[in-house]
């Protein structure tokens, strides 16, 4: 194990261990007509219902967060920015797509005693730290693109009892990947790179285990930092192991350096594959001409694979923001906002003076018991550990380096799918 990888593994473990003993205050509270063991949010007549959001809104992965934020805003606009008879006040924090940013964003949102619930993040490294912070205050969180398997695992711990998500589970992806790698393409030797984030590290770990179980060989298992610039030493080590494929489901900045510099290292295979975090035109800019032929594996987010109402979402998105979606997970955020709306309407209690009361545990339970519905991202049906998004697998290939041609399904072109 390289020192980078050892550090990344210890860091990921520490993130979960930090909150191992977090717990929600168990004091029963009665406010007005509502009695709830986790507390009650009272919204006075004429005052807004306060909802939170946490997404990456700056840096190389901005599109990942901004696209999700927009998806939620499309839904809120569709319901006239009103819930349970109150206007919506949507407070969104920039989490930087990292644990440190998530700690700050989660702390800010949790400090607001009127915060009803939180949407986001787009990054598993953020959800890993925000979910326990928020749940300690009884605040539920719906992840929109944080897909790491452990967030919804059976042993995830009580600190994640308030977390659920509309994005599919990365743990469902590797069996499809391995089948496509081995049976469809005959690739039996793979080198992997992760960046220490829960998303990349957990996805790579499950992939490696599945690939080896099916008889494949992991020729190299490397780690980089999201801020690394010179990837040539790592790529040179990988080239010496003679893999058929280099698989690196990491984020834009580091992935751009890997993709460009791979062309400069003798002996590397031509097949380079990333993950869903790279379904953005920003990776095209970061990689330049080297993006042509680069592939990504991820849930199917093309128009034909999503819900029947998805085309209408696209129309509304373009009307609000003046452009096509800039990433692939706006639909999941739209459905998360809808889930939250349905749950709030279900549990909100009104008094004769026009005030509204929302019990925190009641809201959490309503979210987890959301009646299955056909969302714009596909079927929404929640498991007891909060996995609500359903998985469909696809492979994409970039066919043009011009970022203005970005259009999921066309560029990158969908070259394989399993429904």
Secondary structure, DSSP 8 states (H G I E B T S, - for coil): --HHHHHHHHHHHHHHHHTTT-------EEETTEEETT-EEEE-TT--EEEEEEE--SSTTHHHHHHHHHHHHHHHHHTTTEETTEEEEEEEEE-TTSHHHHHHHHHHHHT-TTEEEEEE-S-HHHHHHHHHHHHTTT-EEEESS---GGGG-TTS-GGGTTEEESS--GGGTHHHHHHIIIIIT---EEEEEE-S-HHHHHHHHHHHHHHHHTT-EEEEEEE--TT----HHHHHHHHHT--SEEE----HHHHHHHHHHGGGSTT--S-EEE-GGG-BHHHHHHHGGGGTT-EEEEE--SGGGS-TTHHHHHHHHHHHHSS--SBS-HHHHHHHHHHHHHHHHHH-EE-TTS-EEEEHHHHHHHHHT---EEETTEEE---TTSB-B---EEEEE-----GGG-BTBBBTEEEEEE-
